[in-house]
Amino acid sequence: MRQFVVEADGGSRGNPGPAGYGAVVLDPATGETLAEAAEFIGVATNNVAEYKGLIAGLRAARELDPAARVRVRMDSKLVVEQMSGRWKIKHPDMKPLAAEAGRVLPPSQVSYEWIPRERNKHADRLANEAMDAGKRGRPWEPSASTAELSVAADRGAARVVGDQAAGAARARAALAGAASGAAVSEGAASEGAAGSPGAAGAGAAAGATAVDALASTPVPNKAVGATSATVGWGASADLGAPATFVLLRHGETALTPAKRFSGSGGTDPELSAVGRGQAERAAAAFAERGTIEVIVSSPLRRCRETAAVVAARLGLDVHIEEGLRETDFGAWEGLTFAEVRERHPDDLDAWLASAKAAPTGGGESFAAVARRVAAARDRLIAAHPRRTVLAVTHVTPIKTLVRLALGAPPESLFRMELSAASISAVAYYGDGNASVRLLNDTGHLR
């Protein structure tokens, strides 16, 4: 079952006075904005406007998926407590609004949470945009909204590598012909050699992050306004729920801190104590978000151990997908990049120059890995349409899935940072389009 977060707010300039509401539907796994709604409602009280915002947010979530579970977050203690059934509804203006909100979705699918006002800025700004538009005698226009961009800028999202909010905001601004005013920093760090194609270090030029790449390409439509409207790709895009792959790199092993090549042809190391702690923190984060429906794992031990920790926390089974195993690094297994440079300089140069070149001693080329990973991706999409799948895997498969989703060249593998136990996400739509939603998020480890 899909899960959404609805944030809603309403305001009145006078209480009662000119009033409006705002609501936003978010993907709890990635923070992506899925739908926005806002409207000027004339003269009303704050509480009426807040209830109107709640109703609009629930309706927007229902349009996306009527079977979804919805967690409502509002800074109105009154609405949260009344809709949770802990406070009685006494005011005659509130009773019909609360009843209407309760009919949008089955009560068993909806939960309520109070949040402080500073955490409800997106909906608050939508409400103020609606009131500003009403003051001008015009309806709120979703294409003119800057609420999402402003919130992303406030959070410093554009300065955090791997934060999808900055990329999504810039993409939306580009599509709307507006300047975002928030530049995404371009990536600099290359991945170390622990099972990684990023060992090029100084030999690989710093390139744009995957977030930057996403910001310059079309993104799937979002439902906007009190009624839906198309943006981005236009009416031809598949607006149905995608299959979403949440990509978790395994926790640390003894080889990870030393940045040693650790693929599928080596010793198959277990998680270290640090790695097990990372798996526990990832599991706690997934349990809080509550969006994972299926867990699949690489057959290698470090991934199976990481997946088992998450599965135990979520009450799910782990399914092994052979196609998600790490690259076979041949004779380079267990070596650092410097050691490979010293022992096999010609083979290393060839490997860095061409995706078709394999590591010394019968290892696996990146081209071969891409074919294997793409086949695994297609199997999982077919087996789990419109579901959220946690794939516990390795550096190269994750980077490959991101690269293929972006349509980026093979050399982009050397230009992505991917930390141990980091989370990335890619959504796959029924029309064949893909959207990179997250890259190298390590916030749960802090």
Beta strands, then each sheet from edge to edge (+ up, - down):
strand 1: 3-12
strand 2: 17-26
strand 3: 33-44
strand 4: 69-74
strand 5: 110-114
strand 6: 223-224
strand 7: 243-249
strand 8: 294-297
strand 9: 318-320
strand 10: 388-393
strand 11: 423-428
strand 12: 434-441
sheet 1: 5+ 4+ 1+ 2- 3+ 6+
sheet 2: 9+ 8+ 10+ 7+ 11- 12+
end
